[in-house]
Amino acid sequence: MPIQAVISQHAEEAAFLWTSRARAVGDPTYSLKSLARLDDRVEAHLDGLRIAGEAAWPLCRSKLESGEASEVFPLAVLAFEGGERERMRDVLVVGCISAETRRALISALGWIDHRIVAPWVERLLQAKTAVHRAVGIAACAIHRVDPGEVLNAALSDPDPILRARALRAVGELKRADLLGPAREQLADDDEACRFWAAWTLTLHDDRGGLKAMRQWQGDGGRFGVAALQLSLRAASVHEGRERVRAMAKDPALRRSAVVATGILGDPTSVPWIIGQMRSPEMSRLAGEAFATITGIDLEYHNLEQVSRPDTFEEEAPADTSIDPEYDSHLPWPEPELVEHWWEAHAGGFTPGVRYLAGQPVAPESARQVLVSGRQRQRAAAAIQLALLEPEERLFEIRSRGRAQKQRLGVAP
């Protein structure tokens, strides 16, 4: 019984920490270093399950009764690392029940070293079931391994989940030879397929894709922020300015406009950004936009408010173009202190030049941000690098910290 209790705790902690990690990969407070530390904690509990051997499987399997998608993650790691087909089939059944369970399953396949999981991913790519092929393509994309002809065939599959994942992978893997089929999907009946077609084309510097992406700019749905991030980075500074001005004039898009200024990276907009810090609804978004351009850590440089404004109320803003959760973990900037800092340092920034984390946008500076930036800055750097280097595959900032460090040449 004591041993079972220990195994049970390892299973619960592995699932809980995976949930924390799933949030951390998009958290503006996490760096590569802190993500890698969190990964070490996840791995420690997975090691506990591995050491438990056969006793771990039934206990992990029983946790699925809780209905939590996160419980799929440790079970999938055990199944695919162990290579036992019955268990892998079992995991595939529960892992493909919903989008949430599928996410945990795919994350597990991305967690396992590619040399170990590659044979089973290849079987998924050849599976009869469309959702299994989608999982296989997603696993390949996380490891940045080309699935080959399977990807081409998936673009015209009747299943929209498979088509959408394939379209996204064409962009992530920079399969320029598949842009023709991707272009045809701009008119797909499925919104996810249309979005990922436009996203992939934009990442390949296709103007048709960029034009199509604009329909999601300022959309408070699941594609809104991703559309802003890529389309504004792919546009010229002049085009971006015009788009930001148009959003700023629309009361329903003001929050998107604040986020957009940080994405565009033009220091000309900094005085306006500082002005937005005086509005509780915009303040934290403006703080992040300022930090994205200048590279300044508001907390480290004591440019934040000691506590949130007295006038702030925890309720959904009238402008829902940016989800309230997006800025819920950001610090509150102190406008006067930020303004003083900018007055002292504005001379170091050239108007009309794009900046990311305090440096003019360039391949080398983007690579540096991938090493030292926070997760949202790193996501921006990955996109910027993929746009600047036509042959460069999109860097995966959500993969295991250890693998990321290896690809970036950073010491473990």
Summary of the structure (lengths in Angstrom):
residues: 412
radius of gyration: 22.1
end to end distance: 37.4
largest distance: 67.1
contacts: 1373
relative contact order: 0.09
helix: 69%
strand: 2%
